[in-house]
Amino acid sequence: MAPAMDLPDDLVELILLRLASTVSLIRAAYTCKQWRRIVAAADAGFLRRFRSLHAPAIAGYYYNSDNFTSFAPSPPAASTPAIDDSHFSLDFLQVIVQDIVDGSRPQSSSSSWRIMDSRGSLLLLDFAGSHPDDGVRSLLVCEPLTRRYQWVVPPSAGRGFGGGGCEFSRAYLADGAEADEAGGRVGMSNFRVVYELYHHRHGVSAAVFTFTTGGGGAQFSWEEKAIGDIAGSSSCMHVLGHAGGSWYLYAPGGKPVVFDGSTAEYSASESELPLDADNWLSWDVMIFFPSCFRVAEGRDGHPRILTVVPGGGALKVFARCNNGGGEWVVEKMIPCAAAMRRLLGRPASSSSLGQWMSIVTTRPGFAVVSPQVREGRWFFAVDHDTMEILSGFDHH
C-alpha cells in the first residue's frame, strides 16, 4: 500500500471532504504540506465544496434578558465535543470605550448591550449609550470567537440622516454584497447592516451600511433606498418573526413584507397571512399582541406561523403548501394544556391551567410558551414537528 504522502491530490481531496467537522479539517491541514495546499487552494474551491457538504452546527443561542445579554450552549451531539461557552462570552465588550455622539465616553457593561440580530458568526448589538436625541444611533457588529468588532456609525449625526425627520426602528445584519476570498458571504471582513427608518407622514425607507476589507484596507459606504412601494403608505412595519435567514414583517392593511438577509433586499410576500377561524382578531389588530403569534422556522428550513388558540390551550401551526411556495394552510393543531398540567403534577380538574398562554420565543423546530397562572411563571418547549411538550421550569 502506498504511503499517504504518495496519494494523488484528487483522492486526498475526497478523503478530506468527508471529515466530520471543521476542527478535524484544520488539524488535517497541519499534518503535511500536501494536505494544507489542497485545503488552502488559491481559488478557495475546496473550502466552498466542504462548506456545501457540512451544514454548520449550532453552537448555541444568545438571548437578551432584563439585566444582561448571555449565551446558552446547545447540548452536544454524540459525535461532537462539548462546547466551551467561554469562547462565546461577550465580556470583551465591557472594556470598549467609544466616543459615539456628543464627546462623552460611555463605559460599557453587560447590561448596556442588546442583541438586535445575528448572522453567521456575527452579532449586531445596540449600545444603550449611543442614542442621540433624534433616535438615529450607532450600532456595533462583533464576532465573539475572535473578539473583533466594528462600529456602525450613521453618516451624519442629527436630523440630516435619512432625509430629515426620520426615526430609527430596527436594524438587520445581512451578507456582504460579494463573496470574500474564502468564498464566504458574511464575516468581520464582509457584511452589511440595514437600518429601517420611519419618516413621519412619509412612510418607510432603509439605509444600507456595507463594510469590506481587502488589499486596499477597510472600506465602508452608506446607501439609502426607498421601500415605500413595498411597505405601502404605512408609517411603520411590525416584526412577525424570523425564519430561514429572513425577517418577516407586516405593514397594516397590506401583505407581509420579507427582508432577505442574503440579499439585503425587501420584497412583498406573494401570500396573504392566514385568517384563523379560532381567533377573532384580524392581523391589523393581532400585530399589537405579539405574544399570540410568531413566524418561526421549521427543521426543514421553511417558515411556519404559530398562533395561540384563545382560551383553547392549543398552538396552531400554519405552513405554506407546495413546498413552501403556496398559500398558508393549517399544518397541525398541538394541544398543550393537558400536557402542561401533567408535567406540573396538577390534577385534570385544574382545567384553567394552560388554557391561556403566550409565545415567549422560538428556535428552529420548537417554540417556548408560558401559561398564564397566578402563582408564578412556567416555561414549556413545544416541538412543532413532533408535537411533543417538553418539561417546564418555573421563574418567580
C-alpha positions as CSV (number, residue, x, y, z in Angstrom):
1,M,0.0,0.0,0.0
2,A,1.4,3.4,-1.0
3,P,2.2,5.8,1.9
4,A,-0.3,8.6,2.5
5,M,2.1,11.2,1.1
6,D,2.0,9.4,-2.3
7,L,-1.8,9.6,-2.7
8,P,-2.9,11.7,-5.7
9,D,-4.5,15.1,-4.8
10,D,-7.9,14.1,-6.2
11,L,-8.1,11.1,-3.8
12,V,-6.8,13.1,-0.8
13,E,-9.4,15.8,-1.5
14,L,-12.2,13.2,-1.5
15,I,-11.0,11.9,1.9
16,L,-10.7,15.4,3.4
17,L,-14.2,16.4,2.2
18,R,-15.6,13.5,4.3
19,L,-14.1,14.7,7.6
20,A,-16.7,15.2,10.2
21,S,-16.0,18.8,11.3
22,T,-14.1,22.0,10.6
23,V,-11.9,21.3,13.6
24,S,-10.8,17.9,12.1
25,L,-10.2,19.7,8.8
26,I,-7.9,22.3,10.4
27,R,-6.0,19.5,12.2
28,A,-5.6,17.7,8.9
29,A,-4.3,20.8,7.2
30,Y,-1.4,21.0,9.7
31,T,-0.4,17.4,9.0
32,C,1.6,17.9,5.9
33,K,2.2,20.4,3.1
34,Q,0.2,18.4,0.5
35,W,-2.9,18.4,2.6
36,R,-2.5,22.1,3.6
37,R,-2.1,23.0,-0.1
38,I,-5.3,21.2,-1.0
39,V,-7.3,22.8,1.8
40,A,-5.9,26.3,1.2
41,A,-6.3,26.3,-2.6
42,A,-5.9,29.7,-4.1
43,D,-9.4,29.6,-5.7
44,A,-11.0,28.6,-2.4
45,G,-12.7,25.8,-4.3
46,F,-12.1,23.1,-1.7
47,L,-13.5,25.3,1.1
48,R,-16.6,26.0,-0.9
49,R,-17.2,22.3,-1.5
50,F,-16.5,21.4,2.1
51,R,-18.9,24.1,3.3
52,S,-21.7,22.9,0.9
53,L,-21.3,19.3,2.3
54,H,-21.2,20.2,6.0
55,A,-24.0,22.3,7.4
56,P,-22.7,24.4,10.2
57,A,-23.6,23.1,13.7
58,I,-25.4,25.5,16.0
59,A,-23.1,26.2,18.9
60,G,-25.8,27.8,21.0
61,Y,-28.0,30.9,21.3
62,Y,-27.6,34.4,22.5
63,Y,-30.5,35.9,24.3
64,N,-31.5,39.2,26.0
65,S,-32.9,39.3,29.5
66,D,-34.0,42.1,31.7
67,N,-30.5,42.6,33.2
68,F,-27.9,41.1,30.8
69,T,-27.1,39.5,27.4
70,S,-25.9,35.9,27.6
71,F,-25.1,32.8,25.7
72,A,-26.7,29.4,26.2
73,P,-24.7,26.5,24.5
74,S,-26.6,23.8,22.6
75,P,-26.5,20.2,24.0
76,P,-23.5,18.5,22.4
77,A,-24.2,15.8,19.8
78,A,-22.7,12.3,20.3
79,S,-20.2,12.9,17.5
80,T,-19.0,16.4,18.6
81,P,-17.1,17.6,21.6
82,A,-18.8,19.7,24.3
83,I,-18.8,23.4,23.6
84,D,-16.7,25.7,25.8
85,D,-19.1,28.6,26.2
86,S,-16.3,30.9,27.3
87,H,-15.3,31.2,23.6
88,F,-18.7,32.9,23.1
89,S,-18.5,35.3,26.0
90,L,-19.2,39.0,25.5
91,D,-17.1,40.1,28.4
92,F,-14.7,41.8,26.0
93,L,-17.3,44.4,25.3
94,Q,-17.0,45.6,28.9
95,V,-13.7,47.3,28.1
96,I,-14.9,49.0,24.9
97,V,-14.9,52.8,25.3
98,Q,-16.2,54.8,22.4
99,D,-16.8,58.4,21.7
100,I,-20.1,58.0,19.8
101,V,-22.2,61.0,19.6
102,D,-21.5,64.1,21.8
103,G,-18.0,63.7,23.1
104,S,-19.0,61.6,26.1
105,R,-17.2,58.3,26.5
106,P,-19.6,55.8,28.0
107,Q,-18.2,52.8,29.8
108,S,-20.0,49.7,28.6
109,S,-21.3,46.9,30.9
110,S,-23.1,43.6,30.2
111,S,-26.4,45.4,30.8
112,S,-25.6,48.1,28.3
113,W,-25.9,45.9,25.2
114,R,-28.9,44.3,23.5
115,I,-28.7,41.9,20.6
116,M,-30.7,43.1,17.6
117,D,-29.7,40.4,15.1
118,S,-27.2,37.7,14.3
119,R,-25.9,36.1,11.1
120,G,-23.2,33.5,10.7
121,S,-20.6,34.2,13.4
122,L,-21.6,37.8,13.8
123,L,-23.8,39.7,16.3
124,L,-25.4,43.1,15.8
125,L,-25.7,45.0,19.1
126,D,-27.3,48.1,20.2
127,F,-25.5,50.1,22.9
128,A,-27.6,52.0,25.4
129,G,-25.2,54.9,25.5
130,S,-25.2,55.5,21.7
131,H,-28.6,57.1,21.3
132,P,-28.8,60.8,20.3
133,D,-32.0,62.7,20.9
134,D,-33.3,62.1,17.4
135,G,-33.0,58.3,17.8
136,V,-30.6,57.7,15.0
137,R,-28.0,55.5,16.7
138,S,-24.6,53.9,16.3
139,L,-24.6,50.1,16.4
140,L,-21.8,47.5,16.8
141,V,-21.0,44.4,14.9
142,C,-18.8,41.9,16.7
143,E,-17.5,38.3,16.3
144,P,-17.3,36.8,19.8
145,L,-15.0,33.9,18.7
146,T,-12.3,36.4,17.5
147,R,-13.3,39.3,19.8
148,R,-13.2,41.6,16.8
149,Y,-15.7,44.4,16.4
150,Q,-16.7,47.3,14.1
151,W,-18.8,50.3,15.0
152,V,-21.5,51.2,12.5
153,V,-21.9,55.0,12.7
154,P,-24.6,56.8,10.6
155,P,-23.0,59.2,8.1
156,S,-24.3,62.3,9.8
157,A,-25.5,62.7,13.4
158,G,-28.7,64.7,13.8
159,R,-31.7,65.1,11.6
160,G,-29.9,65.2,8.3
161,F,-29.7,61.4,8.2
162,G,-32.5,59.7,6.3
163,G,-33.6,63.0,4.6
164,G,-34.7,64.6,7.8
165,G,-37.4,63.9,10.3
166,C,-36.8,60.2,10.4
167,E,-37.0,57.8,13.3
168,F,-34.9,54.7,13.8
169,S,-37.0,51.5,14.1
170,R,-34.6,48.5,13.9
171,A,-31.6,47.1,12.1
172,Y,-30.7,43.8,10.4
173,L,-27.4,42.0,9.6
174,A,-27.0,40.9,6.0
175,D,-24.5,39.0,3.9
176,G,-21.8,41.1,2.1
177,A,-22.5,42.2,-1.4
178,E,-19.9,39.8,-2.8
179,A,-18.1,36.7,-1.6
180,D,-14.8,37.2,0.2
181,E,-11.5,35.4,-0.7
182,A,-12.5,32.2,1.0
183,G,-15.9,32.1,-0.6
184,G,-17.8,33.3,2.5
185,R,-20.6,35.8,2.3
186,V,-20.6,37.2,5.8
187,G,-17.8,37.7,8.4
188,M,-15.9,40.6,10.0
189,S,-14.4,41.4,6.7
190,N,-17.6,41.3,4.7
191,F,-21.0,42.3,6.0
192,R,-23.9,44.7,5.6
193,V,-26.2,46.4,8.2
194,V,-29.6,47.7,7.1
195,Y,-31.2,50.4,9.1
196,E,-35.0,50.6,8.9
197,L,-36.2,54.2,9.2
198,Y,-39.6,55.7,9.6
199,H,-40.4,59.1,8.2
200,H,-43.3,60.9,9.8
201,R,-46.2,61.1,7.3
202,H,-43.8,59.9,4.6
203,G,-43.6,56.1,5.0
204,V,-40.6,53.8,5.5
205,S,-37.1,53.8,4.0
206,A,-33.9,51.9,4.5
207,A,-30.2,52.8,4.7
208,V,-27.6,50.1,4.0
209,F,-24.1,50.1,5.5
210,T,-21.6,48.0,3.6
211,F,-18.2,47.0,5.1
212,T,-15.4,45.2,3.3
213,T,-11.7,44.7,3.8
214,G,-9.3,43.8,1.0
215,G,-6.0,44.8,-0.5
216,G,-6.8,48.5,0.0
217,G,-7.7,48.1,3.7
218,A,-11.1,48.6,5.3
219,Q,-13.8,50.3,3.1
220,F,-17.3,51.2,4.0
221,S,-20.2,53.0,2.4
222,W,-23.8,54.1,3.0
223,E,-26.7,53.8,0.5
224,E,-30.3,54.9,1.1
225,K,-33.1,53.1,-0.6
226,A,-36.8,53.7,-0.8
227,I,-39.1,50.8,0.1
228,G,-42.4,52.7,0.2
229,D,-43.7,50.8,-2.8
230,I,-43.3,47.6,-0.8
231,A,-44.3,48.7,2.6
232,G,-47.2,50.9,1.3
233,S,-48.2,54.1,2.9
234,S,-47.9,52.8,6.4
235,S,-45.5,54.8,8.6
236,C,-44.3,51.6,10.3
237,M,-43.9,47.8,10.0
238,H,-44.3,45.3,12.7
239,V,-42.0,42.2,13.2
240,L,-43.7,38.9,12.8
241,G,-40.7,36.7,13.3
242,H,-37.5,35.2,11.7
243,A,-37.1,32.0,9.6
244,G,-34.7,30.7,7.0
245,G,-32.3,33.7,7.3
246,S,-35.2,36.2,6.6
247,W,-37.2,38.6,8.7
248,Y,-41.0,38.6,8.2
249,L,-42.7,42.0,8.7
250,Y,-46.2,43.3,8.4
251,A,-47.5,46.8,7.3
252,P,-51.0,47.4,8.5
253,G,-53.6,46.9,5.7
254,G,-51.2,45.1,3.4
255,K,-49.4,41.9,2.7
256,P,-46.4,40.6,4.7
257,V,-43.0,42.0,3.8
258,V,-39.9,39.8,3.8
259,F,-36.4,41.1,4.5
260,D,-33.9,38.6,2.9
261,G,-30.6,38.5,4.9
262,S,-28.7,37.1,2.0
263,T,-29.5,39.9,-0.4
264,A,-30.3,42.8,2.0
265,E,-33.5,43.4,0.0
266,Y,-37.1,43.8,1.0
267,S,-39.9,42.2,-1.0
268,A,-43.7,41.8,-0.7
269,S,-44.8,38.3,0.1
270,E,-46.9,36.6,-2.6
271,S,-49.2,35.1,0.0
272,E,-51.7,36.7,2.3
273,L,-51.4,35.9,6.0
274,P,-53.9,33.1,7.0
275,L,-57.2,34.1,8.6
276,D,-57.5,31.9,11.7
277,A,-61.1,30.8,12.4
278,D,-60.2,30.2,16.0
279,N,-59.0,33.7,16.5
280,W,-61.4,36.6,16.2
281,L,-58.7,39.2,15.6
282,S,-57.6,40.5,12.2
283,W,-53.9,40.8,11.5
284,D,-54.2,44.6,11.8
285,V,-55.1,44.0,15.4
286,M,-53.0,40.9,16.1
287,I,-49.8,42.7,15.5
288,F,-50.3,44.6,18.7
289,F,-50.4,41.3,20.6
290,P,-47.0,39.7,19.6
291,S,-47.1,37.0,22.3
292,C,-50.1,35.5,20.5
293,F,-48.3,34.7,17.2
294,R,-44.9,34.2,15.8
295,V,-43.3,33.4,12.4
296,A,-40.8,30.6,13.2
297,E,-38.6,28.2,11.3
298,G,-39.3,24.5,10.9
299,R,-36.5,22.0,10.9
300,D,-36.9,21.8,7.1
301,G,-35.8,25.5,6.9
302,H,-39.3,26.7,5.8
303,P,-41.3,29.3,7.7
304,R,-44.2,28.4,9.9
305,I,-46.8,30.7,11.5
306,L,-47.6,29.8,15.1
307,T,-50.8,31.2,16.7
308,V,-52.2,30.7,20.2
309,V,-55.8,29.5,20.2
310,P,-57.5,31.9,22.6
311,G,-58.8,30.0,25.7
312,G,-58.2,26.7,23.9
313,G,-54.9,25.7,25.4
314,A,-53.5,24.9,22.0
315,L,-50.9,26.0,19.5
316,K,-51.9,26.1,15.8
317,V,-49.2,25.7,13.2
318,F,-49.6,27.1,9.6
319,A,-47.3,26.1,6.7
320,R,-47.1,27.1,3.1
321,C,-48.2,24.4,0.7
322,N,-46.3,23.5,-2.5
323,N,-43.0,23.0,-0.6
324,G,-43.2,26.5,1.0
325,G,-44.2,28.4,-2.1
326,G,-48.0,28.4,-1.9
327,E,-50.8,29.7,0.3
328,W,-50.7,29.3,4.1
329,V,-52.7,26.3,5.4
330,V,-53.2,24.7,8.8
331,E,-50.5,22.0,9.2
332,K,-51.4,20.8,12.7
333,M,-53.0,21.7,16.0
334,I,-50.9,21.0,19.1
335,P,-52.9,20.6,22.3
336,C,-50.8,21.9,25.2
337,A,-53.0,22.4,28.3
338,A,-53.3,18.8,29.4
339,A,-49.6,18.1,28.9
340,M,-48.7,21.2,30.9
341,R,-51.0,20.0,33.8
342,R,-49.4,16.6,33.7
343,L,-45.8,17.9,33.7
344,L,-46.6,20.2,36.7
345,G,-48.3,17.4,38.5
346,R,-51.7,19.2,38.5
347,P,-54.9,17.2,38.6
348,A,-57.1,17.1,35.5
349,S,-59.6,19.2,37.3
350,S,-57.3,22.2,37.1
351,S,-58.9,22.8,33.7
352,S,-58.0,26.5,33.6
353,L,-54.2,26.0,33.7
354,G,-52.8,26.3,30.2
355,Q,-56.0,27.5,28.5
356,W,-54.4,30.9,28.1
357,M,-50.7,31.1,27.2
358,S,-48.2,33.2,25.3
359,I,-45.3,32.5,22.9
360,V,-42.1,33.6,24.6
361,T,-39.5,32.8,21.9
362,T,-38.8,30.3,19.1
363,R,-35.9,28.3,17.7
364,P,-35.8,26.1,14.6
365,G,-38.4,23.3,15.2
366,F,-39.8,24.5,18.5
367,A,-41.4,27.3,20.5
368,V,-41.2,28.2,24.2
369,V,-44.6,29.0,25.6
370,S,-45.7,30.2,29.0
371,P,-49.2,29.5,30.5
372,Q,-50.9,32.3,32.4
373,V,-51.1,31.3,36.1
374,R,-51.2,33.3,39.3
375,E,-48.5,31.6,41.4
376,G,-45.5,32.0,39.1
377,R,-44.4,31.6,35.6
378,W,-43.6,28.3,33.9
379,F,-42.0,27.8,30.5
380,F,-42.5,24.8,28.2
381,A,-40.8,23.9,24.9
382,V,-43.3,22.8,22.3
383,D,-41.8,20.8,19.4
384,H,-43.9,21.8,16.4
385,D,-42.6,19.0,14.3
386,T,-43.2,16.1,16.7
387,M,-45.9,17.8,18.8
388,E,-44.0,16.9,21.9
389,I,-44.3,19.1,25.0
390,L,-41.1,19.2,27.0
391,S,-40.7,19.7,30.7
392,G,-41.2,23.2,32.0
393,F,-39.3,25.2,34.6
394,D,-40.5,28.0,36.8
395,H,-39.4,31.5,37.2
396,H,-40.8,33.6,40.1
